Amino acid sequence: MEEAHGGSLLLDEITEMPTDLQAKLLRVLEDRVVRRLGGARSVPVDFRLISSTNRSAEVAVKEGRLRRDLYFRINTVTIQVPPLRDRRDDLPILVRAFLDRYSAKHARAVEDIEPEAYRRLLAYGWPGNVRELQHAIERAVLICRGRTIMLSDLPEAFQSASDEAEVGTAIAPSEVPSGSLEEIERASILKALDATRWNKQAAAALLGLRRPTLYSKMRKHGIPQRRP
């Protein structure tokens, strides 16, 4: 919390926090000071608190998993994030981001995904949401033998399925975007720019990217900085 001073602090799965710790968190939010374990000095803190949960916070309050007073204290602005299957436009950007991240993390020169493997990723229902996608891409990067992820590098559910109906219910085959990962990523960026009237800040937020990252990807794909 001291390190978050002047910035933001994310508490993931806050409904899983022990209730005694919730009481201490509430005290920090009310008093805006923390005291280190065994310390005698109170340290002022000022941060933006972001809390996330995959459960209904209201139900957690009724079940006694989330303190009612803490819930009312943190429930200032609520953002409902739909499941990944309901925001398929995010998939190309997420796939590319995870591919770049894990290629760098594991020092693997994996740069692309073969069309059939990519088509299966886009058609899958993703019951585990972004975490499942993240783990699927990391696994593929780790076992990939070349620069391109093949269908055989994906989890077994993708390899054994004969069609999209077996691996998920997100979209029909005719709705799966065609083209390479690079082409679909470029199209996704252009779509976000058009939707925001080429407002780079808004487009980056829509794509879940930092603005410098969006500029970098625009240069990579030869997208002009101004609307043509």
KEROZA-817695 format. One line per field, with one value per residue: x, y, z of N, C-alpha, C, CB in turn; residue in three letters. Coordinates in steps of 0.02 Angstrom, whole numbers, always signed. Glycine has a CB too. Layout:
n_c1 X:...
n_c2 Y:...
n_c3 Z:...
ca_c1 X:...
ca_c2 Y:...
ca_c3 Z:...
c_c1 X:...
c_c2 Y:...
c_c3 Z:...
cb_c1 X:...
cb_c2 Y:...
cb_c3 Z:...
res ALA:...
***
This chain:
n_c1 +41:+101:+188:+97:+59:+2:-34:-114:-199:-227:-339:-363:-498:-575:-679:-634:-552:-502:-617:-570:-459:-521:-581:-470:-428:-535:-518:-399:-441:-531:-456:-342:-210:-72:+2:+150:+181:+223:+272:+279:+242:+127:+92:+52:-58:-112:-208:-282:-407:-437:-545:-576:-681:-744:-864:-1034:-1043:-1145:-1210:-1105:-1100:-1223:-1199:-1104:-972:-913:-887:-1019:-1005:-880:-907:-998:-911:-815:-886:-897:-884:-941:-889:-945:-875:-894:-899:-766:-813:-914:-856:-783:-708:-600:-512:-407:-314:-283:-229:-114:-48:-22:+54:+168:+211:+241:+331:+439:+460:+497:+602:+584:+575:+443:+327:+205:+42:-25:-152:-263:-252:-268:-396:-468:-444:-515:-644:-676:-764:-714:-734:-658:-622:-513:-400:-392:-365:-243:-161:-168:-101:+26:+65:+70:+173:+281:+294:+303:+392:+448:+442:+311:+154:+71:-78:-65:+5:-81:-196:-269:-408:-428:-356:-416:-542:-664:-735:-794:-903:-873:-770:-812:-939:-943:-943:-1005:-932:-934:-925:-801:-660:-561:-392:-221:-143:-81:-151:-281:-262:-224:-342:-426:-374:-397:-535:-565:-512:-596:-716:-698:-681:-551:-487:-350:-323:-447:-466:-359:-396:-513:-461:-390:-259:-103:-76:+52:+83:-17:+18:+139:+98:+21:+118:+188:+96:+80:-16:-85:-57:-155:-327:-360
n_c2 -60:+59:+72:+93:+221:+374:+318:+178:+37:-131:-250:-411:-527:-491:-536:-652:-620:-637:-602:-534:-470:-389:-297:-227:-171:-86:+5:+65:+128:+219:+295:+326:+293:+183:+55:-26:-201:-232:-107:+64:+181:+278:+280:+393:+363:+372:+318:+253:+136:-17:-146:-318:-454:-618:-656:-620:-472:-427:-545:-605:-521:-551:-682:-669:-665:-551:-401:-293:-155:-129:-159:-56:+48:+31:+22:+125:+157:+45:-77:-185:-322:-409:-588:-670:-735:-654:-542:-546:-469:-430:-534:-549:-447:-484:-613:-582:-500:-589:-683:-609:-575:-699:-756:-672:-685:-821:-827:-870:-882:-862:-814:-814:-886:-1032:-1033:-1127:-1162:-1037:-1008:-1099:-1049:-928:-974:-1041:-1063:-1015:-1042:-1021:-892:-747:-792:-927:-917:-852:-950:-1051:-995:-974:-1105:-1156:-1079:-1127:-1262:-1257:-1294:-1218:-1060:-1035:-1062:-1214:-1312:-1429:-1385:-1326:-1343:-1505:-1508:-1427:-1491:-1617:-1591:-1596:-1498:-1328:-1336:-1431:-1380:-1263:-1136:-1011:-943:-964:-1061:-984:-856:-835:-733:-712:-735:-696:-689:-565:-490:-491:-428:-301:-263:-259:-152:-45:-50:-13:+116:+178:+167:+255:+374:+398:+437:+420:+392:+347:+238:+156:+125:+56:-56:-109:-72:+16:+186:+216:+86:+62:+157:+103:-19:+30:+89:-26:-96:-11:+89:+248:+397:+491:+502:+435
n_c3 +0:+34:-73:-173:-155:-216:-334:-409:-337:-359:-305:-323:-341:-223:-145:-92:+10:+179:+312:+426:+378:+286:+371:+416:+296:+269:+372:+333:+216:+267:+360:+291:+319:+353:+453:+478:+506:+669:+680:+743:+691:+599:+427:+302:+165:-3:-126:-277:-269:-345:-362:-396:-445:-481:-442:-389:-305:-223:-188:-118:-8:+53:+86:+181:+147:+104:+184:+227:+254:+198:+65:+29:+42:-58:-174:-278:-417:-536:-649:-765:-835:-978:-1018:-1108:-1222:-1263:-1311:-1435:-1521:-1450:-1451:-1557:-1520:-1388:-1408:-1484:-1392:-1284:-1351:-1387:-1257:-1192:-1277:-1263:-1124:-1109:-1192:-1326:-1501:-1559:-1674:-1744:-1781:-1851:-1981:-1961:-1825:-1769:-1811:-1735:-1607:-1613:-1628:-1514:-1357:-1234:-1086:-973:-984:-998:-928:-964:-1100:-1093:-1030:-1125:-1234:-1179:-1152:-1283:-1336:-1262:-1302:-1437:-1586:-1682:-1767:-1781:-1708:-1705:-1737:-1663:-1554:-1469:-1327:-1287:-1311:-1421:-1521:-1541:-1583:-1711:-1769:-1743:-1658:-1565:-1490:-1435:-1412:-1458:-1587:-1753:-1889:-2007:-1960:-1912:-1920:-2067:-2129:-2082:-1918:-1906:-2002:-1951:-1830:-1874:-1938:-1826:-1754:-1843:-1844:-1712:-1712:-1806:-1738:-1635:-1696:-1733:-1618:-1526:-1391:-1343:-1429:-1393:-1262:-1289:-1350:-1248:-1229:-1193:-1238:-1302:-1344:-1437:-1536:-1575:-1632:-1735:-1817:-1849:-1926:-2031:-2022:-2040:-1940:-1941:-1989:-2147
ca_c1 +0:+147:+213:+42:+45:+3:-52:-172:-188:-277:-350:-399:-540:-582:-728:-599:-511:-529:-656:-530:-417:-566:-590:-409:-429:-584:-487:-350:-478:-562:-407:-289:-144:-56:+55:+184:+179:+274:+293:+245:+229:+76:+116:-4:-61:-165:-206:-345:-418:-475:-559:-607:-708:-783:-928:-1079:-1025:-1205:-1220:-1052:-1120:-1276:-1170:-1057:-903:-889:-917:-1066:-978:-826:-939:-1024:-855:-777:-931:-907:-897:-940:-882:-960:-836:-927:-854:-728:-853:-959:-817:-736:-664:-539:-468:-344:-267:-260:-185:-50:-15:+4:+107:+228:+232:+270:+389:+493:+472:+530:+656:+566:+563:+378:+302:+140:-1:-50:-222:-312:-247:-296:-468:-495:-442:-568:-709:-685:-809:-675:-769:-612:-610:-447:-348:-386:-330:-174:-125:-165:-48:+91:+80:+88:+240:+330:+305:+311:+459:+472:+422:+238:+114:+30:-137:-42:+34:-136:-221:-300:-476:-425:-326:-459:-608:-671:-762:-801:-956:-845:-723:-842:-1002:-940:-963:-1011:-874:-938:-913:-731:-623:-510:-329:-170:-148:-62:-205:-339:-243:-228:-413:-455:-352:-434:-605:-567:-501:-657:-769:-683:-666:-478:-461:-302:-330:-507:-455:-314:-436:-559:-423:-356:-187:-77:-72:+115:+80:-59:+58:+189:+65:+0:+177:+204:+49:+76:-78:-66:-76:-217:-377:-348
ca_c2 +0:+116:+77:+117:+292:+417:+280:+133:-28:-180:-308:-461:-574:-463:-575:-708:-594:-653:-546:-494:-427:-339:-245:-186:-133:-33:+55:+103:+171:+273:+338:+343:+281:+113:+44:-89:-252:-221:-37:+109:+244:+275:+308:+415:+334:+399:+280:+234:+65:-54:-213:-360:-518:-653:-672:-563:-441:-424:-612:-615:-485:-589:-744:-652:-670:-483:-356:-245:-87:-124:-158:+11:+95:+24:+19:+193:+148:-26:-93:-254:-346:-469:-644:-664:-759:-601:-486:-580:-421:-423:-593:-539:-407:-524:-666:-552:-476:-646:-714:-568:-578:-762:-767:-635:-713:-886:-822:-911:-841:-880:-752:-817:-945:-1056:-1014:-1173:-1155:-972:-1013:-1135:-1002:-879:-1006:-1073:-1028:-988:-1041:-996:-821:-725:-834:-988:-898:-837:-1012:-1088:-965:-987:-1176:-1164:-1049:-1170:-1326:-1245:-1313:-1170:-990:-1030:-1108:-1259:-1338:-1480:-1352:-1303:-1394:-1563:-1494:-1398:-1539:-1674:-1570:-1599:-1434:-1279:-1354:-1473:-1344:-1205:-1114:-938:-918:-1014:-1058:-930:-792:-830:-690:-746:-700:-712:-653:-496:-458:-482:-377:-237:-247:-242:-84:+1:-49:+27:+186:+203:+171:+312:+431:+404:+462:+368:+374:+306:+175:+115:+100:+6:-116:-133:-59:+81:+225:+204:+21:+70:+192:+55:-67:+66:+94:-94:-116:+40:+128:+318:+427:+529:+468:+448
ca_c3 +0:+32:-142:-216:-139:-275:-394:-404:-306:-381:-262:-364:-304:-156:-106:-61:+64:+246:+339:+473:+336:+258:+421:+415:+234:+278:+416:+293:+169:+305:+394:+243:+347:+366:+502:+463:+558:+719:+679:+789:+656:+547:+364:+260:+98:-46:-188:-308:-258:-395:-337:-446:-422:-532:-410:-376:-241:-182:-160:-69:+52:+85:+113:+234:+122:+95:+234:+198:+259:+149:-1:+15:+39:-120:-231:-305:-489:-552:-720:-780:-891:-1005:-1031:-1170:-1278:-1285:-1338:-1480:-1553:-1409:-1458:-1594:-1482:-1331:-1432:-1502:-1331:-1247:-1392:-1378:-1187:-1172:-1319:-1230:-1057:-1113:-1242:-1384:-1560:-1587:-1703:-1776:-1770:-1915:-1990:-1931:-1752:-1752:-1821:-1677:-1550:-1620:-1625:-1449:-1312:-1179:-1021:-923:-999:-1019:-898:-1004:-1162:-1074:-1017:-1188:-1275:-1147:-1164:-1353:-1345:-1230:-1336:-1508:-1609:-1732:-1757:-1790:-1668:-1745:-1702:-1615:-1496:-1426:-1282:-1319:-1333:-1488:-1567:-1554:-1608:-1784:-1791:-1690:-1612:-1513:-1447:-1404:-1441:-1465:-1652:-1806:-1932:-2056:-1927:-1892:-1966:-2107:-2133:-2033:-1854:-1919:-2040:-1907:-1781:-1909:-1947:-1761:-1737:-1886:-1821:-1650:-1730:-1838:-1688:-1591:-1739:-1734:-1554:-1508:-1320:-1337:-1465:-1352:-1206:-1316:-1365:-1189:-1238:-1176:-1300:-1338:-1377:-1496:-1586:-1600:-1675:-1795:-1859:-1871:-1978:-2083:-2014:-2031:-1876:-1952:-2030:-2219
c_c1 +43:+173:+160:+26:+53:-17:-114:-152:-245:-280:-394:-437:-551:-632:-696:-555:-542:-562:-616:-484:-459:-577:-530:-406:-477:-555:-437:-387:-510:-511:-351:-219:-135:-1:+85:+179:+238:+298:+253:+224:+176:+101:+57:-1:-121:-161:-277:-353:-461:-483:-593:-632:-745:-849:-972:-1062:-1086:-1219:-1168:-1068:-1173:-1250:-1120:-984:-871:-925:-960:-1037:-921:-855:-964:-968:-819:-821:-948:-926:-890:-935:-894:-921:-868:-877:-822:-769:-900:-922:-761:-688:-599:-489:-404:-292:-239:-212:-116:-12:+16:+60:+172:+256:+270:+329:+450:+511:+513:+585:+645:+549:+499:+344:+231:+103:-28:-126:-272:-311:-280:-372:-501:-496:-500:-637:-725:-728:-776:-714:-724:-591:-536:-391:-338:-349:-256:-133:-118:-108:+20:+112:+105:+158:+294:+345:+313:+383:+487:+451:+346:+203:+69:-29:-116:-11:-19:-159:-261:-370:-478:-402:-376:-525:-609:-701:-773:-853:-929:-799:-753:-905:-1002:-967:-966:-950:-875:-922:-841:-694:-571:-447:-282:-181:-132:-119:-265:-324:-248:-300:-446:-436:-390:-507:-612:-557:-563:-712:-760:-666:-592:-451:-416:-310:-391:-499:-410:-353:-484:-524:-387:-281:-168:-69:-6:+115:+38:-19:+109:+158:+41:+59:+194:+160:+40:+12:-59:-91:-140:-263:-365:-403
c_c2 +63:+126:+103:+190:+335:+382:+238:+67:-74:-237:-357:-508:-551:-501:-635:-685:-612:-591:-504:-447:-373:-281:-198:-143:-74:+23:+97:+151:+230:+322:+362:+339:+205:+110:-25:-136:-243:-150:+5:+174:+233:+311:+329:+383:+364:+362:+268:+159:+36:-125:-254:-425:-551:-678:-610:-535:-439:-492:-627:-580:-525:-653:-732:-658:-602:-438:-304:-175:-77:-120:-88:+62:+91:+26:+88:+190:+74:-35:-167:-275:-410:-525:-638:-686:-705:-539:-514:-533:-412:-479:-580:-500:-447:-579:-638:-530:-534:-681:-675:-574:-642:-782:-733:-667:-777:-887:-869:-866:-863:-817:-754:-881:-967:-1043:-1061:-1168:-1089:-972:-1048:-1089:-953:-910:-1035:-1031:-996:-984:-1015:-924:-807:-768:-898:-974:-886:-901:-1053:-1061:-979:-1060:-1187:-1136:-1095:-1233:-1318:-1259:-1265:-1100:-981:-1083:-1148:-1283:-1389:-1450:-1328:-1359:-1447:-1550:-1466:-1449:-1593:-1655:-1572:-1535:-1390:-1298:-1395:-1435:-1283:-1184:-1040:-914:-975:-1008:-1001:-862:-783:-787:-730:-704:-721:-672:-579:-458:-444:-429:-308:-215:-227:-171:-33:+6:-6:+101:+216:+213:+231:+375:+449:+441:+408:+345:+329:+239:+128:+85:+46:-60:-145:-124:+8:+120:+217:+137:+24:+104:+144:+6:-33:+73:+26:-115:-64:+80:+201:+346:+468:+490:+485:+491
c_c3 +0:-39:-189:-204:-201:-339:-382:-373:-328:-332:-301:-319:-232:-114:-73:-2:+132:+277:+388:+435:+302:+307:+423:+352:+240:+321:+377:+246:+205:+333:+348:+273:+355:+419:+488:+522:+606:+723:+728:+755:+602:+485:+321:+191:+61:-112:-213:-299:-314:-369:-392:-414:-480:-503:-406:-307:-195:-150:-106:-4:+90:+117:+169:+212:+114:+145:+199:+199:+209:+79:-18:+9:-29:-182:-257:-378:-504:-628:-728:-842:-917:-1016:-1100:-1230:-1305:-1310:-1382:-1515:-1514:-1423:-1498:-1555:-1423:-1353:-1449:-1440:-1292:-1286:-1384:-1307:-1172:-1217:-1288:-1162:-1060:-1166:-1301:-1443:-1596:-1610:-1729:-1758:-1837:-1920:-1956:-1855:-1731:-1760:-1762:-1615:-1553:-1612:-1557:-1403:-1252:-1113:-965:-934:-1015:-990:-939:-1069:-1147:-1065:-1081:-1232:-1245:-1158:-1235:-1367:-1318:-1270:-1412:-1530:-1662:-1716:-1761:-1747:-1713:-1703:-1649:-1553:-1447:-1380:-1318:-1346:-1403:-1540:-1588:-1585:-1684:-1812:-1731:-1638:-1554:-1466:-1415:-1440:-1454:-1532:-1702:-1852:-1982:-2027:-1906:-1942:-2004:-2107:-2078:-1969:-1865:-1954:-1995:-1854:-1813:-1918:-1882:-1740:-1778:-1864:-1758:-1665:-1762:-1786:-1642:-1630:-1736:-1673:-1526:-1436:-1311:-1372:-1424:-1293:-1230:-1330:-1304:-1193:-1208:-1241:-1336:-1375:-1440:-1552:-1617:-1649:-1739:-1843:-1889:-1930:-2033:-2081:-2001:-1965:-1881:-1997:-2104:-2250
cb_c1 -47:+205:+238:-20:+92:+71:+5:-203:-185:-261:-384:-349:-510:-603:-786:-556:-503:-473:-719:-490:-379:-634:-601:-347:-449:-648:-453:-306:-531:-604:-377:-301:-134:-33:+28:+257:+180:+332:+287:+290:+293:+9:+161:-3:-67:-159:-169:-349:-450:-439:-604:-558:-754:-743:-916:-1154:-997:-1265:-1217:-985:-1147:-1330:-1137:-1068:-902:-900:-862:-1132:-953:-778:-997:-1073:-806:-739:-996:-845:-848:-1002:-810:-1036:-761:-963:-891:-665:-893:-1004:-787:-774:-699:-558:-507:-359:-301:-320:-216:-61:-64:-53:+86:+212:+172:+218:+377:+473:+406:+479:+724:+507:+623:+334:+347:+148:-58:-35:-238:-297:-174:-266:-484:-454:-375:-563:-713:-617:-860:-651:-793:-551:-632:-435:-367:-455:-362:-173:-161:-232:-59:+88:+18:+37:+244:+307:+249:+291:+457:+448:+455:+219:+73:+71:-186:+8:+78:-195:-264:-302:-510:-379:-265:-471:-625:-713:-829:-817:-1011:-808:-663:-793:-1060:-869:-915:-1076:-868:-1006:-958:-698:-591:-536:-340:-99:-100:+2:-226:-358:-172:-192:-450:-432:-275:-430:-630:-513:-441:-680:-770:-626:-709:-455:-520:-231:-338:-567:-423:-255:-476:-591:-372:-372:-169:-9:-84:+173:+51:-122:+94:+221:+6:-28:+237:+196:-19:+83:-122:-95:-19:-201:-449:-342
cb_c2 +0:+106:+9:+75:+316:+446:+236:+121:-23:-206:-287:-500:-645:-390:-597:-744:-517:-678:-572:-539:-468:-371:-276:-230:-177:-60:+20:+54:+130:+244:+301:+412:+317:+76:+49:-76:-323:-265:-9:+125:+273:+306:+257:+493:+256:+477:+213:+255:+52:-53:-210:-376:-509:-712:-701:-584:-371:-403:-666:-590:-414:-607:-783:-696:-708:-458:-323:-247:-73:-184:-209:+32:+80:-41:-19:+235:+192:-62:-72:-265:-359:-453:-711:-706:-821:-581:-442:-620:-354:-423:-648:-503:-342:-553:-700:-493:-438:-696:-716:-494:-571:-817:-741:-562:-727:-940:-836:-959:-845:-920:-731:-812:-929:-1132:-1012:-1244:-1158:-917:-1050:-1198:-964:-846:-1060:-1086:-1074:-920:-1111:-1039:-778:-652:-852:-1018:-834:-796:-1053:-1084:-889:-972:-1220:-1129:-980:-1189:-1373:-1172:-1382:-1190:-946:-1040:-1070:-1319:-1370:-1525:-1294:-1277:-1363:-1620:-1446:-1337:-1571:-1712:-1500:-1658:-1443:-1212:-1393:-1530:-1325:-1147:-1132:-914:-865:-1004:-1123:-929:-785:-900:-632:-758:-627:-699:-683:-493:-501:-549:-389:-241:-308:-292:-77:-22:-121:+2:+192:+154:+108:+294:+491:+439:+480:+393:+438:+344:+188:+157:+158:+33:-101:-205:-60:+76:+299:+207:-32:+110:+253:+18:-99:+135:+121:-143:-131:+8:+100:+360:+471:+599:+487:+382
cb_c3 +61:+81:-165:-205:-83:-283:-416:-474:-228:-452:-194:-408:-305:-161:-150:-113:+57:+293:+372:+520:+284:+239:+491:+420:+174:+310:+476:+251:+133:+362:+452:+214:+416:+301:+576:+445:+527:+705:+610:+848:+625:+572:+326:+253:+101:-55:-178:-383:-190:-466:-273:-504:-361:-560:-339:-381:-252:-225:-215:-97:+35:+33:+57:+292:+56:+22:+276:+235:+330:+154:-4:+70:+95:-119:-212:-294:-533:-524:-747:-789:-871:-1070:-1024:-1166:-1258:-1227:-1281:-1531:-1562:-1335:-1490:-1659:-1456:-1294:-1495:-1549:-1286:-1232:-1466:-1393:-1141:-1174:-1391:-1220:-1022:-1128:-1210:-1367:-1609:-1535:-1758:-1853:-1719:-1923:-2063:-1952:-1729:-1796:-1886:-1663:-1549:-1688:-1677:-1417:-1288:-1197:-1004:-920:-941:-999:-826:-1018:-1192:-1009:-964:-1226:-1282:-1071:-1150:-1398:-1310:-1160:-1322:-1526:-1638:-1802:-1808:-1864:-1614:-1771:-1751:-1649:-1518:-1469:-1228:-1271:-1285:-1489:-1537:-1491:-1584:-1805:-1831:-1718:-1647:-1544:-1486:-1403:-1395:-1456:-1677:-1847:-1970:-2087:-1867:-1886:-1929:-2179:-2130:-2061:-1802:-1962:-2099:-1874:-1754:-1977:-1978:-1708:-1748:-1959:-1808:-1601:-1779:-1892:-1646:-1543:-1720:-1797:-1504:-1519:-1277:-1367:-1534:-1325:-1173:-1381:-1419:-1177:-1313:-1138:-1284:-1290:-1329:-1480:-1555:-1541:-1638:-1777:-1820:-1814:-1947:-2150:-1956:-2088:-1851:-1981:-2009:-2258
res MET:GLU:GLU:ALA:HIS:GLY:GLY:SER:LEU:LEU:LEU:ASP:GLU:ILE:THR:GLU:MET:PRO:THR:ASP:LEU:GLN:ALA:LYS:LEU:LEU:ARG:VAL:LEU:GLU:ASP:ARG:VAL:VAL:ARG:ARG:LEU:GLY:GLY:ALA:ARG:SER:VAL:PRO:VAL:ASP:PHE:ARG:LEU:ILE:SER:SER:THR:ASN:ARG:SER:ALA:GLU:VAL:ALA:VAL:LYS:GLU:GLY:ARG:LEU:ARG:ARG:ASP:LEU:TYR:PHE:ARG:ILE:ASN:THR:VAL:THR:ILE:GLN:VAL:PRO:PRO:LEU:ARG:ASP:ARG:ARG:ASP:ASP:LEU:PRO:ILE:LEU:VAL:ARG:ALA:PHE:LEU:ASP:ARG:TYR:SER:ALA:LYS:HIS:ALA:ARG:ALA:VAL:GLU:ASP:ILE:GLU:PRO:GLU:ALA:TYR:ARG:ARG:LEU:LEU:ALA:TYR:GLY:TRP:PRO:GLY:ASN:VAL:ARG:GLU:LEU:GLN:HIS:ALA:ILE:GLU:ARG:ALA:VAL:LEU:ILE:CYS:ARG:GLY:ARG:THR:ILE:MET:LEU:SER:ASP:LEU:PRO:GLU:ALA:PHE:GLN:SER:ALA:SER:ASP:GLU:ALA:GLU:VAL:GLY:THR:ALA:ILE:ALA:PRO:SER:GLU:VAL:PRO:SER:GLY:SER:LEU:GLU:GLU:ILE:GLU:ARG:ALA:SER:ILE:LEU:LYS:ALA:LEU:ASP:ALA:THR:ARG:TRP:ASN:LYS:GLN:ALA:ALA:ALA:ALA:LEU:LEU:GLY:LEU:ARG:ARG:PRO:THR:LEU:TYR:SER:LYS:MET:ARG:LYS:HIS:GLY:ILE:PRO:GLN:ARG:ARG:PRO
***
